[in-house]
Amino acid sequence: MASLVATELAADTRLGIPVTVSTDPRHGVFSSPATGQTMELLSRWPEHPGLAALPDAERRVAKYADTVRREYLALGFQVALGPMADIFSDPRWARGYGTFGEDPATVARLTAAFIRGLRGSDDLGAHSVAAIVKHFPGGGPQKDGEDAHDPRHPDQVYPGHAEALHLGPFRASIEAGVTQMIPTTAADRSRRLGRGGLRLNKPVVQGLLRGRLGFDGIVLTDWNVIDGTLLEGLPFGPNGYGLEALTPAERIARALDAGVDQFGGDHCCARGTPATRTRTAAPPSASRGPRCSTTSTRRRCPPTRCL
């Protein structure tokens, strides 16, 4: 009902930009206010490594995603903040439960199956839930198995210079027709992929994702890259590594120049766009103005989660 009301309100605005309502994962066993809380009204399934371990996993994952699609649509959700196309390459990484495991070929195959199941047919339509694949170019190889949402652990490493290995599932996602992508929060410690955080990194977003891999969909930032907030009473963000000295308006300008289309979790619409327009050195792309995510399914303030 809320989704229908929001859609009708958006249709009456000057530009008529449509509204989509998205959600973090809701069907697993693990429940966290930061990465996705389960809902008792929905069906309950194993976490993704458990699904990957099943016989005939590709068919079962597609069936699982189809169930998720039908239940999300019944609740008014049109977009899923997932799946994670990351390879579970370090068993210490706490986010590994959201991946399809450590084998690159399996992760690629099952990520594509999940996207197709959410879509419901060959073409994306009113019967579909759009997938947002994350965390490009692979969030699994965190230094010491930590997580980059914690500012004490921003570094991502690629043992054996295996960056290409982690790209496989994202290639498969693009071939499966994914329309939205979230870059990882982390910063590449080796700097082979560029300096600073990878989600506001022009060589990563424009050069690698759009140029080399040919992705032409929406690029959404992970949550709170522009400004910070509180999560369960604790400070969270801003997670714009390498841009700590910049103002929120300057981060918006940098993100737009890097090729970002939409901001996750940040309240940047009210204050960010005017500030960006008046910035003397704003790149030309800043004139587009940011699109901010208003898709939180928890309390509106603060709309924070670790994607």
N, C-alpha and C positions, 0 to 999 in steps of 0.2 A: 504494500500500500504506500509506504513512504517513498519507494522508488518511483512509483507511478506519479505521485504528487510532485516529486522533484523533476521528473521528465516534463510534466505539463508546465511547471513554473519556468523551466529553462526555455521551452518553446516560445514563451511569451516575452523573452528578453530581446534586446535590440539585435544581437547577433544570432540568437537562436542556437547557441552551442549546446549540443546534447549533454546530458548528465549520465554517467554510469556509476553504479554502486559496486564497490569491490570489497573483498574480505580476505583476511588471512586464512590459513588452513583451519578447518573446523571438524574434520572427520577422524583424526588420529587419537592415539592414546595419550600422548604427551600434551600437556596444556600449560601455556605460559602467557602472561599478559604482554610479553615482549615479542613473541614469535607466532602466536596463534592459540586461541582458547577453544576447547571443544564445546559443543552444544549438545545437550541431552536429547533434544528433539530430532537430531540427525543420526543417521546410521554411523556405527563405529567400525573403523577398519584398522588393520595393523599399520605401523609407520612404514615409510617407503622402503627401507632396507628389508623389512619382512615381506613386503609384496614382491620385491625383486628376487627373493629366495624361493618363491613358489614355483612348482612346475607350470609350464605354459604361462609364464609370467606376463608376456606381452598381451595376450588375450585378456588375462585377469586384470591387468592394470587399465586397459581400455574400458573394460566393464565397470571397474571401480570409478574411473573418471566420468563415465556416463551417468552413474548414480549420483556423483557429486554434482554434475551438470543439472540434473533434474531437481535435486533438492535445493540447490542454490537458486535456480529460477523460481521455484515455488516461494522462496523467501524474498525475491526481488533483487538478487545479486546477478550482475551481468559480467563481472570480471573476477578472476581468481588470482590472488597474489602468489603465484607458483605455476609450475613446479620449480624446484631447485634442480638445475642441470649441473650442479657441482659434483666433482668426483671426491669421494670420501677417502682421500689419500693419506690423511693423518688420523689414526684412530683416537687421538686425544681431542679432536675438534668437537665441541659440544653441539654444533649444528648438524653433525653427520646423520642424525636420525631423520632429517628431512630430505636426504638424498636417496638415490637408488643404488648406493653402494660404492665399492671401490674399483670395479671393473669398467673402464671407459666405454667399451662397446655395449655393455649392458645398460649403463646410464644413458647412453645415446638412444638406444632402441626403446627403452621404457619411457624416457622423457617425451619422445615423439608420439608414443602410444597414448600417453596421458593428454597431450595437446589435442590429438584427434578425438579422444573420448569426450573432452570438454566441448569441442566444436559440434559434435553430434552429426556431422555430415561432411561432405567435401568442401562446402562453402560456409563461411561465417555468416550467421543470420540471427533473427529474433529467437530462434530455438537454441542458440549457442551461448556458452560462457567463454569469454576470451581469456586465454592464459597469458600471464606475465612471467616469462622465464627469467630466472636469476641464478647466480650473481656473476655476470659476464666480467672478465674472461675466465671465471672459475674461482669460487671462494674457498675451495677445499685446502689449498696449500698454505694455511696460516702458520706463521712462525711459532714453533713450540705448541701448536694445536690451540692457540688462543683465538679470540674473536675480535675482529677489528672494530666492532661497535664500542669496545672498551678503549678509550684513548691511550691507555698504557700499552696497547698491543696493536698498533696500526699496520705492522709489516706483514706482507705476503711474500713467500719465498717459493721458488720452483726448483727443488732438488734435481740435479742432473740437467738443468736448463730445459725442463719438460713443459714449457708453456704450450706448445702445440698439442700435447696430449690432452690438456684440459679444454681445448677449444672444440674437440670432437662433438660432445653433446650439444653445444650451441650451434654448430653447423647442422646437426640433425634437426634441431628445433626450427631453424630457418627453413630447411627443406620441408618440414612438416607444416609450414605456414603460420608460425607464431607471429603475432602482430605487435607485441609489446615486450620490452626487455629492460631489466634493471642491472646496471653495472655494480660491481662490488664496492663496498666501502673502503677496502684496504688500499694501502700504498705499496707499490712494487718496490721491494727493497733493492733489487738488482738494478732498477731504473732501465731495464731493457724495454719495458713497455711505456716508459715515460716517467716524468717526475710527478710527485704529489699523489693525491687520491685518484684512483682509477675511474671513479664515476664522474669526475669533472675534468677529465683528461682528454684533450682534443685528439691526440694520436690514437687513443684507445677507442673513443666513441666514433669519431669521423674516419680516422685512418683504418683501424682494424675492423670494427663492427660494421660500419656502413660501407667503407671502401673495399676492403679485402673480402669480407664475408657477404657483402651485398644486401645487408638488412636495410629495409626501407620503412620500417614501422616506427612506433613510438618508443622513445627512450625516456624512462622514468627514473628519477633518482631514488635511492634508498632514503629512509626517513631522516628528516632533520639535518640536511646538509647545509641549509642556509642559516638557521638559528637554533638555539638550544631550547629545551623544555624540561619538564620533570616527568619521570616515569616511576610510579610507585614511590614518590617522594624523593627520588634520587635524581641528580642532574644527568641529563642525556643530551649529547650533542653540544654545539654543532660538529658534525663529523666530516668537515671539509679539509682533509689532511693536506698540508702544504699551503692552505689559504687562511690560516688562523689569524693573520694580521689584517685581513680584509674585513670591511664592513659587510653586513648582510646584502646590501644593494650591490656591492662590488662582487660578491659571490654569485649573485643572480646573473650579473653581466658575464662573468667568467663561464658559468654553466651554459648559458645560451650560446656563447661563442664556441663552446666545446661541442655543441650539438644536442644538448638536453632539450626535451620537449615539455616535460611535466615534472613538478616537484612533489615529493612525497612527504606529507605530514607537516610541512611548514605553512605558517600563516603569512605567506608572502604577498598575497593578492592585494591586500589593503594598503600596505606601505611599500612593497618592493617595486612595483611597476613605476610609480612616479619617481622614486629615488633613482631607479635605473635610467629613466629617461633624461634626468637632469645631470647625470654623471658625465663629466667633461670628456673622459676617455673611453666611454662605453663603446664596445664593438658594434658594428652595424646590426648584427643579429639581435641585439638587445631591444631594438625597436618593436620586435614582435610582442614583447611583454610575456611574462611567465604564466604558465598554466599550473595552478596549484592543486594538489590532490585534496579533495574534500570527501574522501571515501572511508573515513574511519567508521567502524561498526561498534566502537565503544563510545564512551562519553566524548563529546566533541573537543573538550579542552582538558588535557592536551591530546591531540590525535597522533600519538606516538607508538610506533612499534619497530622492532628490529627486523627488517625484511631480510 
